[in-house]
């Protein structure tokens, strides 16, 4: 697979100086920017997924009128966590 280039961006000299000051030994501007872009893309994907789940929940509530209190949700999460802990660690631990 061929690689592609991204558009060049203009930044103030101070920003470039700050960037260069935080590079790890052997790290290049290009590798830093690529790593940062990958992280930002993953973050945005998680945000989008979270937003989509929230929107579906809102639509489900509007369609059914069914909702849960905070205490009910927390109790269910705690029970789920406890079951998982027991499965991993074994009963009685």
Number of C-alpha atoms within 10 A of each C-alpha: 3 3 5 6 5 7 6 6 5 7 8 7 9 9 10 12 10 10 13 14 9 10 13 9 6 7 11 12 13 9 12 16 12 13 12 12 12 12 12 12 12 12 12 12 12 12 12 12 12 12 12 12 12 12 12 12 13 14 12 13 13 11 9 9 9 8 13 9 8 9 9 11 12 12 12 12 12 12 12 12 12 12 14 12 13 13 10 10 10 10 9 5 7
